[in-house]
């Protein structure tokens, strides 16, 4: 379930930790940056809602359901770069292999 956090900096720190555990940041063979997370639908919907509010986009990203209660939330391209750059500025420990990409 989504945590009951209200402060933006706490939500950002939670998302960073979540990506460290159940997320991926990578570049495709076509040089497209991808920001992706796996999880339960309610949690991914909560993360999506926060990111949509903080980083609006004219073509919204979607949660792809793999099973009834789980799925993948994936953002690509310039919006992924903006989110990653913003979250990288948050002063919390991060897994270097995930967050420090070229």
N, C-alpha and C positions, 0 to 999 in steps of 0.2 A: 504494500500500500504506500501511497505517497506520504512523506513526512509532513507534519504540521509545522511548517516553517513560514515565517512571514517577512523576515528581513531579507532584502535582496542579496546581501553578501553571504548570508547563510545558505540560501538557495543555490547561489553560484558555487560555493564550496561543496555542497552536496553533489551537484552535477559533476564537478571535477572528480570527486571521489567515485562517483558512479561510473564515469567513463574509465577511470583507472581499473575498476573491477569488471565491468560488463560492457565496455565500449571499445571502439576502434577509431583511430585517426590514421588515414592512409591516403596515398595518391594512386589513382588507377593508372593503367598502361597508357591511357589517353591524357595523362597529366591533370586529371580532375581530382581536386581535394574532396575527401569524404569524411564526414563526422557521423558516426553510427553508434547506436546503443541497442542492446537486446534486453527484454524484460517483460514484466506483466503489462497488460494493456492499461490499467489504471495509472501505473507509475509513468509509463511513457507518455500518456495523455497529459499528465500533470507537467512533465518536463517540456513537452511540446507547447503547452499553453504558456508557460513562462518564456520560452525562447521566442515564440511568436509575438509576445508582447514586447520583449526587449529588443528583438531583431526582426522587425516586420519585413515581409517579403510580398511581392506582387504575385508570386506563384507559390502558394504554401506547400510545405513538405507534408508527407503523410506517414502514418504508422502502418506498416504492412503486417497483417496478421499471419503468423505461421501456424498457430493453433487457436483454439477458442479464447484462451486467456493470455497468450504471450504474443510477442511480435518484435519487430525491428523498427526503430525510428532512425531515419537516415536523411542527412542534409548534405548537399553537394555544392561545389563551386564557390562563388564569391561570398555567399551567405555563410557557408561553412568556415571560410577563412575569417570572416568578421567575428563569428562566435568564438572560434579557437583563439584568435588574437586577444579578444576581450577577456576570456577566461584565463589565458596565460598571464595576464596582468594581476590576477588575484594572488595574493601572497599566502598560499598554502602549499604543502608538499604535493608534488605531482610525480608520476612515473615518467622519467625522462624519455623512455622508449616510445611513449604514446604522445606526449605533448610537444616535444621539441623536434618538429619536422621542418624541412626546407621549403 
